[in-house]
Amino acid sequence: MVFLPQDAIIAETKLTQYLLVPLPKDDKSNFLAQAGYGLDNWQQLEQDLRTQILTQPAELIETTRYGEKYAIRACLRGINRVELNVITIWMIANGTTKFVTLVPDKGANL
């Protein structure tokens, strides 16, 4: 069982310019808004990713020339107590762990 480091890099721009803003394609902001996350409290989403997601086991899904890609399937309990089933993707390259993305977990295999 693999656990990723809780001090993994979670880029502010990944949250504030990608996950929490409405996008014409692959929009995640409405999904995250169900749990009370928005641009005004993006720091809470970052904190919750560290305390709720990175404490769960990670599964190696792919090794690429860029590094090892891991998925963590977990339940994210939002600010308003609404629980979202999510899959988060992380990359480890050169000893550094970085957050890649978050998608709704619809129950399908990776």
N, C-alpha and C positions, 0 to 999 in steps of 0.2 A: 504494500500500500504506500502510495507516494503522497506527501503533503507539500504544497508549494509554500515558499516563505511569505510570511505576512507583511514583510516590507517590500513586496513586489512593486514594481513601478506601475502606477496607474496614472497615465497622463491626464492632466486637467482638460486638455483640448479634446481628448477622447470622450469625456463626459459632457463638456459644455458645448462642443461644436459637432458632436455626432449623436450620442445616445439620447440626449435630452432636448434636442431641437427637432421639430417636424421636418421630415425629409420626404421627397417625392417617391423614393424607392427605399424599401427595407426600413421604414420608420419604426423606431423603438420608443419614441417619446410618449405616445399614447399608452402603450403597454406599461411603461414605468410610472406614468401619471396615475394609474389605477392604485398604486401603492403610495402615492403622495410625493413622488420625486419630481423635481422640476429644476429649472435653471437657478432659481432662488435658493435652493438647498442642495446643490450638487455635492457639497462636501459631505453631506450625510450619506449620499449614495456611495461615495468613495469609502467612507468609514464602514458602512454596512458590507461592502464587498470584502473588506479586510476581515471583519469580525464574524460574518455569517458564511461567506463563501470560501475564503482561504483556509478556514478551519476544517473544511471537508476534504475527503480524499480526491486526488486528481487521477485521471486516466490518460495515459499516453495514447494519442490518436494518430500521430504521424511524425515521422522524422524527415525534415526537408533540408535543403542546403542552407536554409536560414536558421535552423535550430529545431528543437523538439517542441511539438505542439501538444498541449494538454487541454483536456476538458474537465470542468467541474460541474456536475449536475447537483443542484441544491434548491432549497426553498429560500427565497429572499423575503423577509418580513419587513414591510415598508413602515414609514413614519406613522401611517394611519392603521397599522396592524393588519393590513391586507397582505396576504401571502401570494407571492408569484413564484411559479416553478420556472427556473431558468437554467440555461446551460451557458457557462462562461468559458471563453477560450483564452488560453495563456500561452506565451512562447518563452522558451528558455534558450538563450543564445549567449555564448561567451560567459556563462556563469550568471547572467542577469535574467531575471524573470519579469516579463511585461504582460500587462493586460491587453488583450486584443479586441474582444467584443463580448457582447451578451446577447443572447437570443431567447425567446420564449421556448420553454421545453414543452413540446406538444406530445411527448411520450414516445416519439419515434426513436429508433436507434441512431447513433451519430453517423 
